[in-house]
């Protein structure tokens, strides 16, 4: 497995992973599918901001991606970022997520980021356990923050000081 900064050649793999999770899970509350053009533009924009996407690739296939961006707007939040990490189900529990998060956190720390926040569906016990295992603590629980598949979902906020 190789973890590296995403390129435009990775757009289709990222879109496939994201749209599968949007369509078939509640790990993300969005129901809006991603397009190739959207992700291509996001990769360029994030690279320009110095906050690239990273991808995990195994045998020529993209199996996951991770990135980070502003937690909230405003200069006082400039050192607080929210991360996203998504893996295909077959890659979960095999170390790819941990390696991607280490690379993402190292990149962020070198860029002056002080803290990472993750917003996780409270139903996603696997992600909560994963984040706890790599040093994140639960700092909040927003009741009924998201609506998907006909029901309300709570959002757990987890944080790690880098």
Rosetta constraint file for C-alpha pairs under 8 A:
AtomPair CA 1 CA 56 HARMONIC 6.73 0.50
AtomPair CA 1 CA 57 HARMONIC 5.62 0.50
AtomPair CA 1 CA 58 HARMONIC 4.58 0.50
AtomPair CA 1 CA 59 HARMONIC 7.23 0.50
AtomPair CA 1 CA 96 HARMONIC 7.81 0.50
AtomPair CA 2 CA 56 HARMONIC 5.67 0.50
AtomPair CA 2 CA 57 HARMONIC 5.22 0.50
AtomPair CA 2 CA 58 HARMONIC 6.51 0.50
AtomPair CA 3 CA 54 HARMONIC 6.71 0.50
AtomPair CA 3 CA 55 HARMONIC 5.55 0.50
AtomPair CA 3 CA 56 HARMONIC 4.42 0.50
AtomPair CA 3 CA 57 HARMONIC 6.29 0.50
AtomPair CA 3 CA 99 HARMONIC 7.76 0.50
AtomPair CA 3 CA 100 HARMONIC 6.69 0.50
AtomPair CA 4 CA 54 HARMONIC 5.42 0.50
AtomPair CA 4 CA 55 HARMONIC 5.63 0.50
AtomPair CA 4 CA 56 HARMONIC 6.75 0.50
AtomPair CA 5 CA 52 HARMONIC 6.56 0.50
AtomPair CA 5 CA 53 HARMONIC 5.90 0.50
AtomPair CA 5 CA 54 HARMONIC 4.31 0.50
AtomPair CA 5 CA 55 HARMONIC 6.18 0.50
AtomPair CA 6 CA 10 HARMONIC 6.03 0.50
AtomPair CA 6 CA 43 HARMONIC 7.51 0.50
AtomPair CA 6 CA 52 HARMONIC 7.24 0.50
AtomPair CA 6 CA 53 HARMONIC 5.42 0.50
AtomPair CA 6 CA 54 HARMONIC 5.10 0.50
AtomPair CA 6 CA 55 HARMONIC 5.55 0.50
AtomPair CA 7 CA 11 HARMONIC 7.27 0.50
AtomPair CA 7 CA 43 HARMONIC 7.47 0.50
AtomPair CA 8 CA 40 HARMONIC 6.27 0.50
AtomPair CA 8 CA 43 HARMONIC 7.45 0.50
AtomPair CA 10 CA 14 HARMONIC 6.27 0.50
AtomPair CA 10 CA 55 HARMONIC 7.99 0.50
AtomPair CA 10 CA 62 HARMONIC 7.27 0.50
AtomPair CA 11 CA 15 HARMONIC 6.08 0.50
AtomPair CA 11 CA 36 HARMONIC 6.38 0.50
AtomPair CA 11 CA 39 HARMONIC 6.28 0.50
AtomPair CA 11 CA 40 HARMONIC 6.09 0.50
AtomPair CA 12 CA 16 HARMONIC 6.09 0.50
AtomPair CA 12 CA 36 HARMONIC 6.55 0.50
AtomPair CA 13 CA 17 HARMONIC 6.33 0.50
AtomPair CA 13 CA 61 HARMONIC 7.43 0.50
AtomPair CA 13 CA 62 HARMONIC 5.46 0.50
AtomPair CA 13 CA 63 HARMONIC 7.89 0.50
AtomPair CA 14 CA 18 HARMONIC 6.08 0.50
AtomPair CA 14 CA 39 HARMONIC 7.77 0.50
AtomPair CA 14 CA 62 HARMONIC 7.16 0.50
AtomPair CA 14 CA 64 HARMONIC 7.42 0.50
AtomPair CA 14 CA 65 HARMONIC 6.94 0.50
AtomPair CA 15 CA 19 HARMONIC 5.85 0.50
AtomPair CA 15 CA 34 HARMONIC 6.13 0.50
AtomPair CA 15 CA 35 HARMONIC 6.71 0.50
AtomPair CA 15 CA 36 HARMONIC 6.49 0.50
AtomPair CA 15 CA 39 HARMONIC 7.02 0.50
AtomPair CA 16 CA 20 HARMONIC 6.08 0.50
AtomPair CA 17 CA 21 HARMONIC 6.36 0.50
AtomPair CA 17 CA 63 HARMONIC 7.67 0.50
AtomPair CA 17 CA 64 HARMONIC 7.21 0.50
AtomPair CA 17 CA 86 HARMONIC 7.57 0.50
AtomPair CA 17 CA 87 HARMONIC 7.24 0.50
AtomPair CA 17 CA 88 HARMONIC 6.34 0.50
AtomPair CA 18 CA 22 HARMONIC 6.12 0.50
AtomPair CA 18 CA 33 HARMONIC 7.92 0.50
AtomPair CA 18 CA 34 HARMONIC 7.16 0.50
AtomPair CA 18 CA 86 HARMONIC 7.47 0.50
AtomPair CA 19 CA 23 HARMONIC 5.93 0.50
AtomPair CA 19 CA 33 HARMONIC 5.56 0.50
AtomPair CA 19 CA 34 HARMONIC 6.24 0.50
AtomPair CA 20 CA 24 HARMONIC 5.84 0.50
AtomPair CA 20 CA 25 HARMONIC 7.77 0.50
AtomPair CA 21 CA 25 HARMONIC 5.15 0.50
AtomPair CA 21 CA 26 HARMONIC 7.42 0.50
AtomPair CA 21 CA 27 HARMONIC 6.93 0.50
AtomPair CA 21 CA 28 HARMONIC 7.21 0.50
AtomPair CA 22 CA 26 HARMONIC 7.07 0.50
AtomPair CA 22 CA 27 HARMONIC 7.66 0.50
AtomPair CA 22 CA 28 HARMONIC 6.22 0.50
AtomPair CA 22 CA 29 HARMONIC 7.59 0.50
AtomPair CA 22 CA 30 HARMONIC 6.49 0.50
AtomPair CA 22 CA 31 HARMONIC 5.88 0.50
AtomPair CA 22 CA 32 HARMONIC 7.45 0.50
AtomPair CA 22 CA 33 HARMONIC 6.71 0.50
AtomPair CA 23 CA 31 HARMONIC 7.02 0.50
AtomPair CA 23 CA 33 HARMONIC 7.75 0.50
AtomPair CA 26 CA 121 HARMONIC 7.27 0.50
AtomPair CA 26 CA 148 HARMONIC 6.81 0.50
AtomPair CA 26 CA 149 HARMONIC 7.81 0.50
AtomPair CA 27 CA 120 HARMONIC 7.07 0.50
AtomPair CA 27 CA 121 HARMONIC 5.91 0.50
AtomPair CA 27 CA 124 HARMONIC 6.60 0.50
AtomPair CA 28 CA 121 HARMONIC 7.41 0.50
AtomPair CA 29 CA 146 HARMONIC 5.69 0.50
AtomPair CA 29 CA 147 HARMONIC 6.54 0.50
AtomPair CA 29 CA 148 HARMONIC 5.99 0.50
AtomPair CA 30 CA 148 HARMONIC 7.63 0.50
AtomPair CA 31 CA 148 HARMONIC 7.51 0.50
AtomPair CA 34 CA 38 HARMONIC 6.51 0.50
AtomPair CA 34 CA 39 HARMONIC 6.93 0.50
AtomPair CA 35 CA 39 HARMONIC 6.35 0.50
AtomPair CA 36 CA 40 HARMONIC 6.03 0.50
AtomPair CA 37 CA 41 HARMONIC 6.17 0.50
AtomPair CA 38 CA 42 HARMONIC 6.15 0.50
AtomPair CA 39 CA 43 HARMONIC 6.08 0.50
AtomPair CA 40 CA 44 HARMONIC 6.51 0.50
AtomPair CA 41 CA 45 HARMONIC 6.09 0.50
AtomPair CA 42 CA 46 HARMONIC 5.91 0.50
AtomPair CA 43 CA 47 HARMONIC 6.08 0.50
AtomPair CA 43 CA 52 HARMONIC 6.72 0.50
AtomPair CA 43 CA 53 HARMONIC 6.55 0.50
AtomPair CA 44 CA 48 HARMONIC 6.22 0.50
AtomPair CA 45 CA 49 HARMONIC 6.36 0.50
AtomPair CA 46 CA 50 HARMONIC 6.20 0.50
AtomPair CA 46 CA 51 HARMONIC 5.01 0.50
AtomPair CA 46 CA 52 HARMONIC 5.10 0.50
AtomPair CA 46 CA 53 HARMONIC 7.27 0.50
AtomPair CA 47 CA 51 HARMONIC 5.59 0.50
AtomPair CA 47 CA 52 HARMONIC 4.66 0.50
AtomPair CA 47 CA 53 HARMONIC 7.68 0.50
AtomPair CA 50 CA 111 HARMONIC 7.96 0.50
AtomPair CA 51 CA 67 HARMONIC 6.99 0.50
AtomPair CA 51 CA 68 HARMONIC 6.38 0.50
AtomPair CA 51 CA 69 HARMONIC 6.85 0.50
AtomPair CA 51 CA 108 HARMONIC 7.70 0.50
AtomPair CA 52 CA 67 HARMONIC 6.27 0.50
AtomPair CA 52 CA 68 HARMONIC 7.72 0.50
AtomPair CA 53 CA 65 HARMONIC 6.71 0.50
AtomPair CA 53 CA 66 HARMONIC 5.74 0.50
AtomPair CA 53 CA 67 HARMONIC 4.65 0.50
AtomPair CA 53 CA 68 HARMONIC 7.71 0.50
AtomPair CA 54 CA 65 HARMONIC 5.47 0.50
AtomPair CA 54 CA 66 HARMONIC 5.28 0.50
AtomPair CA 54 CA 67 HARMONIC 6.30 0.50
AtomPair CA 54 CA 100 HARMONIC 7.26 0.50
AtomPair CA 54 CA 104 HARMONIC 7.47 0.50
AtomPair CA 55 CA 62 HARMONIC 6.61 0.50
AtomPair CA 55 CA 63 HARMONIC 7.51 0.50
AtomPair CA 55 CA 64 HARMONIC 5.64 0.50
AtomPair CA 55 CA 65 HARMONIC 4.25 0.50
AtomPair CA 55 CA 66 HARMONIC 6.50 0.50
AtomPair CA 55 CA 100 HARMONIC 7.65 0.50
AtomPair CA 56 CA 62 HARMONIC 5.82 0.50
AtomPair CA 56 CA 63 HARMONIC 5.60 0.50
AtomPair CA 56 CA 64 HARMONIC 5.11 0.50
AtomPair CA 56 CA 65 HARMONIC 6.10 0.50
AtomPair CA 56 CA 96 HARMONIC 6.82 0.50
AtomPair CA 56 CA 100 HARMONIC 7.11 0.50
AtomPair CA 57 CA 61 HARMONIC 5.30 0.50
AtomPair CA 57 CA 62 HARMONIC 4.43 0.50
AtomPair CA 57 CA 63 HARMONIC 5.63 0.50
AtomPair CA 57 CA 64 HARMONIC 7.29 0.50
AtomPair CA 58 CA 62 HARMONIC 6.51 0.50
AtomPair CA 58 CA 63 HARMONIC 6.63 0.50
AtomPair CA 63 CA 87 HARMONIC 5.76 0.50
AtomPair CA 63 CA 88 HARMONIC 5.44 0.50
AtomPair CA 63 CA 91 HARMONIC 6.49 0.50
AtomPair CA 64 CA 85 HARMONIC 7.40 0.50
AtomPair CA 64 CA 86 HARMONIC 5.40 0.50
AtomPair CA 64 CA 87 HARMONIC 4.02 0.50
AtomPair CA 64 CA 88 HARMONIC 6.08 0.50
AtomPair CA 64 CA 91 HARMONIC 7.86 0.50
AtomPair CA 64 CA 96 HARMONIC 7.83 0.50
AtomPair CA 64 CA 97 HARMONIC 7.84 0.50
AtomPair CA 65 CA 85 HARMONIC 5.78 0.50
AtomPair CA 65 CA 86 HARMONIC 5.52 0.50
AtomPair CA 65 CA 87 HARMONIC 6.58 0.50
AtomPair CA 65 CA 100 HARMONIC 7.62 0.50
AtomPair CA 66 CA 83 HARMONIC 7.25 0.50
AtomPair CA 66 CA 84 HARMONIC 5.44 0.50
AtomPair CA 66 CA 85 HARMONIC 4.20 0.50
AtomPair CA 66 CA 86 HARMONIC 6.42 0.50
AtomPair CA 66 CA 100 HARMONIC 6.63 0.50
AtomPair CA 66 CA 101 HARMONIC 7.32 0.50
AtomPair CA 66 CA 104 HARMONIC 7.12 0.50
AtomPair CA 67 CA 83 HARMONIC 5.73 0.50
AtomPair CA 67 CA 84 HARMONIC 5.44 0.50
AtomPair CA 67 CA 85 HARMONIC 6.67 0.50
AtomPair CA 67 CA 104 HARMONIC 6.89 0.50
AtomPair CA 68 CA 81 HARMONIC 6.31 0.50
AtomPair CA 68 CA 82 HARMONIC 5.50 0.50
AtomPair CA 68 CA 83 HARMONIC 4.09 0.50
AtomPair CA 68 CA 84 HARMONIC 6.04 0.50
AtomPair CA 68 CA 104 HARMONIC 7.81 0.50
AtomPair CA 69 CA 81 HARMONIC 5.36 0.50
AtomPair CA 69 CA 82 HARMONIC 5.55 0.50
AtomPair CA 69 CA 83 HARMONIC 6.52 0.50
AtomPair CA 70 CA 77 HARMONIC 7.68 0.50
AtomPair CA 70 CA 78 HARMONIC 7.24 0.50
AtomPair CA 70 CA 80 HARMONIC 6.72 0.50
AtomPair CA 70 CA 81 HARMONIC 4.71 0.50
AtomPair CA 70 CA 82 HARMONIC 6.00 0.50
AtomPair CA 71 CA 77 HARMONIC 7.11 0.50
AtomPair CA 71 CA 80 HARMONIC 5.79 0.50
AtomPair CA 71 CA 81 HARMONIC 4.46 0.50
AtomPair CA 71 CA 82 HARMONIC 4.72 0.50
AtomPair CA 71 CA 117 HARMONIC 7.20 0.50
AtomPair CA 72 CA 77 HARMONIC 6.13 0.50
AtomPair CA 72 CA 80 HARMONIC 7.77 0.50
AtomPair CA 72 CA 81 HARMONIC 7.76 0.50
AtomPair CA 73 CA 77 HARMONIC 6.51 0.50
AtomPair CA 73 CA 78 HARMONIC 7.79 0.50
AtomPair CA 74 CA 78 HARMONIC 6.92 0.50
AtomPair CA 77 CA 81 HARMONIC 7.94 0.50
AtomPair CA 78 CA 113 HARMONIC 7.70 0.50
AtomPair CA 79 CA 112 HARMONIC 6.48 0.50
AtomPair CA 79 CA 113 HARMONIC 4.47 0.50
AtomPair CA 79 CA 114 HARMONIC 5.18 0.50
AtomPair CA 79 CA 115 HARMONIC 6.66 0.50
AtomPair CA 80 CA 113 HARMONIC 6.12 0.50
AtomPair CA 80 CA 114 HARMONIC 6.01 0.50
AtomPair CA 80 CA 115 HARMONIC 4.97 0.50
AtomPair CA 80 CA 116 HARMONIC 6.06 0.50
AtomPair CA 80 CA 117 HARMONIC 7.47 0.50
AtomPair CA 81 CA 113 HARMONIC 6.97 0.50
AtomPair CA 81 CA 115 HARMONIC 6.35 0.50
AtomPair CA 81 CA 116 HARMONIC 5.05 0.50
AtomPair CA 81 CA 117 HARMONIC 6.16 0.50
AtomPair CA 82 CA 116 HARMONIC 5.49 0.50
AtomPair CA 82 CA 117 HARMONIC 4.59 0.50
AtomPair CA 82 CA 118 HARMONIC 5.64 0.50
AtomPair CA 82 CA 119 HARMONIC 7.76 0.50
AtomPair CA 83 CA 116 HARMONIC 6.51 0.50
AtomPair CA 83 CA 117 HARMONIC 6.32 0.50
AtomPair CA 83 CA 118 HARMONIC 5.67 0.50
AtomPair CA 84 CA 118 HARMONIC 7.01 0.50
AtomPair CA 85 CA 97 HARMONIC 7.43 0.50
AtomPair CA 85 CA 101 HARMONIC 7.73 0.50
AtomPair CA 87 CA 91 HARMONIC 6.23 0.50
AtomPair CA 87 CA 92 HARMONIC 6.41 0.50
AtomPair CA 87 CA 97 HARMONIC 7.20 0.50
AtomPair CA 88 CA 92 HARMONIC 6.86 0.50
AtomPair CA 91 CA 96 HARMONIC 6.81 0.50
AtomPair CA 92 CA 96 HARMONIC 7.25 0.50
AtomPair CA 92 CA 97 HARMONIC 7.13 0.50
AtomPair CA 93 CA 97 HARMONIC 7.75 0.50
AtomPair CA 95 CA 99 HARMONIC 6.21 0.50
AtomPair CA 96 CA 100 HARMONIC 6.09 0.50
AtomPair CA 97 CA 101 HARMONIC 6.07 0.50
AtomPair CA 98 CA 102 HARMONIC 6.20 0.50
AtomPair CA 98 CA 134 HARMONIC 7.35 0.50
AtomPair CA 99 CA 103 HARMONIC 6.34 0.50
AtomPair CA 100 CA 104 HARMONIC 6.04 0.50
AtomPair CA 101 CA 105 HARMONIC 5.85 0.50
AtomPair CA 102 CA 106 HARMONIC 6.01 0.50
AtomPair CA 103 CA 107 HARMONIC 6.09 0.50
AtomPair CA 104 CA 108 HARMONIC 6.14 0.50
AtomPair CA 105 CA 109 HARMONIC 6.00 0.50
AtomPair CA 105 CA 116 HARMONIC 7.95 0.50
AtomPair CA 105 CA 162 HARMONIC 7.09 0.50
AtomPair CA 106 CA 110 HARMONIC 6.21 0.50
AtomPair CA 107 CA 111 HARMONIC 6.31 0.50
AtomPair CA 108 CA 112 HARMONIC 6.47 0.50
AtomPair CA 108 CA 113 HARMONIC 5.22 0.50
AtomPair CA 109 CA 113 HARMONIC 4.96 0.50
AtomPair CA 109 CA 114 HARMONIC 6.63 0.50
AtomPair CA 109 CA 162 HARMONIC 6.30 0.50
AtomPair CA 113 CA 162 HARMONIC 7.28 0.50
AtomPair CA 114 CA 161 HARMONIC 6.03 0.50
AtomPair CA 114 CA 162 HARMONIC 5.35 0.50
AtomPair CA 115 CA 159 HARMONIC 6.96 0.50
AtomPair CA 115 CA 160 HARMONIC 5.73 0.50
AtomPair CA 115 CA 161 HARMONIC 4.42 0.50
AtomPair CA 115 CA 162 HARMONIC 5.35 0.50
AtomPair CA 116 CA 159 HARMONIC 5.62 0.50
AtomPair CA 116 CA 160 HARMONIC 5.38 0.50
AtomPair CA 116 CA 161 HARMONIC 6.50 0.50
AtomPair CA 116 CA 162 HARMONIC 7.08 0.50
AtomPair CA 117 CA 157 HARMONIC 6.70 0.50
AtomPair CA 117 CA 158 HARMONIC 5.57 0.50
AtomPair CA 117 CA 159 HARMONIC 4.45 0.50
AtomPair CA 117 CA 160 HARMONIC 6.66 0.50
AtomPair CA 118 CA 157 HARMONIC 5.72 0.50
AtomPair CA 118 CA 158 HARMONIC 5.12 0.50
AtomPair CA 118 CA 159 HARMONIC 6.37 0.50
AtomPair CA 119 CA 155 HARMONIC 6.13 0.50
AtomPair CA 119 CA 156 HARMONIC 5.69 0.50
AtomPair CA 119 CA 157 HARMONIC 4.75 0.50
AtomPair CA 119 CA 158 HARMONIC 6.51 0.50
AtomPair CA 120 CA 124 HARMONIC 6.82 0.50
AtomPair CA 120 CA 127 HARMONIC 7.20 0.50
AtomPair CA 120 CA 128 HARMONIC 7.09 0.50
AtomPair CA 120 CA 155 HARMONIC 5.51 0.50
AtomPair CA 120 CA 156 HARMONIC 5.09 0.50
AtomPair CA 120 CA 157 HARMONIC 6.43 0.50
AtomPair CA 120 CA 158 HARMONIC 7.70 0.50
AtomPair CA 121 CA 153 HARMONIC 6.53 0.50
AtomPair CA 121 CA 154 HARMONIC 5.92 0.50
AtomPair CA 121 CA 155 HARMONIC 4.81 0.50
AtomPair CA 121 CA 156 HARMONIC 6.09 0.50
AtomPair CA 122 CA 128 HARMONIC 7.80 0.50
AtomPair CA 122 CA 153 HARMONIC 7.08 0.50
AtomPair CA 122 CA 154 HARMONIC 5.46 0.50
AtomPair CA 122 CA 155 HARMONIC 5.64 0.50
AtomPair CA 122 CA 156 HARMONIC 5.58 0.50
AtomPair CA 123 CA 153 HARMONIC 7.67 0.50
AtomPair CA 123 CA 154 HARMONIC 7.86 0.50
AtomPair CA 124 CA 128 HARMONIC 6.49 0.50
AtomPair CA 125 CA 129 HARMONIC 6.10 0.50
AtomPair CA 126 CA 130 HARMONIC 6.08 0.50
AtomPair CA 127 CA 131 HARMONIC 6.11 0.50
AtomPair CA 128 CA 132 HARMONIC 6.19 0.50
AtomPair CA 129 CA 133 HARMONIC 6.11 0.50
AtomPair CA 130 CA 134 HARMONIC 6.56 0.50
AtomPair CA 131 CA 135 HARMONIC 6.44 0.50
AtomPair CA 131 CA 136 HARMONIC 5.22 0.50
AtomPair CA 131 CA 137 HARMONIC 7.72 0.50
AtomPair CA 131 CA 158 HARMONIC 7.61 0.50
AtomPair CA 132 CA 136 HARMONIC 4.82 0.50
AtomPair CA 132 CA 137 HARMONIC 6.15 0.50
AtomPair CA 135 CA 160 HARMONIC 6.39 0.50
AtomPair CA 136 CA 158 HARMONIC 5.80 0.50
AtomPair CA 136 CA 159 HARMONIC 5.13 0.50
AtomPair CA 136 CA 160 HARMONIC 4.72 0.50
AtomPair CA 137 CA 158 HARMONIC 5.20 0.50
AtomPair CA 137 CA 159 HARMONIC 5.40 0.50
AtomPair CA 137 CA 160 HARMONIC 6.56 0.50
AtomPair CA 138 CA 156 HARMONIC 6.91 0.50
AtomPair CA 138 CA 157 HARMONIC 5.84 0.50
AtomPair CA 138 CA 158 HARMONIC 4.30 0.50
AtomPair CA 138 CA 159 HARMONIC 6.49 0.50
AtomPair CA 139 CA 156 HARMONIC 7.79 0.50
AtomPair CA 139 CA 157 HARMONIC 5.66 0.50
AtomPair CA 139 CA 158 HARMONIC 5.52 0.50
AtomPair CA 139 CA 159 HARMONIC 6.54 0.50
AtomPair CA 140 CA 156 HARMONIC 5.84 0.50
AtomPair CA 140 CA 157 HARMONIC 4.92 0.50
AtomPair CA 140 CA 158 HARMONIC 7.08 0.50
AtomPair CA 141 CA 154 HARMONIC 6.79 0.50
AtomPair CA 141 CA 155 HARMONIC 5.67 0.50
AtomPair CA 141 CA 156 HARMONIC 4.48 0.50
AtomPair CA 141 CA 157 HARMONIC 6.05 0.50
AtomPair CA 142 CA 154 HARMONIC 5.63 0.50
AtomPair CA 142 CA 155 HARMONIC 5.04 0.50
AtomPair CA 142 CA 156 HARMONIC 6.37 0.50
AtomPair CA 142 CA 157 HARMONIC 7.80 0.50
AtomPair CA 143 CA 153 HARMONIC 7.14 0.50
AtomPair CA 143 CA 154 HARMONIC 4.52 0.50
AtomPair CA 143 CA 155 HARMONIC 6.51 0.50
AtomPair CA 144 CA 152 HARMONIC 5.00 0.50
AtomPair CA 144 CA 153 HARMONIC 4.85 0.50
AtomPair CA 144 CA 154 HARMONIC 4.57 0.50
AtomPair CA 144 CA 155 HARMONIC 7.24 0.50
AtomPair CA 145 CA 152 HARMONIC 7.12 0.50
AtomPair CA 145 CA 153 HARMONIC 6.06 0.50
AtomPair CA 145 CA 154 HARMONIC 5.40 0.50
AtomPair CA 145 CA 155 HARMONIC 5.86 0.50
AtomPair CA 146 CA 152 HARMONIC 5.70 0.50
AtomPair CA 146 CA 153 HARMONIC 5.05 0.50
AtomPair CA 146 CA 154 HARMONIC 6.62 0.50
AtomPair CA 146 CA 155 HARMONIC 7.32 0.50
AtomPair CA 147 CA 151 HARMONIC 5.57 0.50
AtomPair CA 147 CA 152 HARMONIC 4.50 0.50
AtomPair CA 147 CA 153 HARMONIC 5.99 0.50
AtomPair CA 148 CA 152 HARMONIC 6.61 0.50
AtomPair CA 148 CA 153 HARMONIC 7.48 0.50
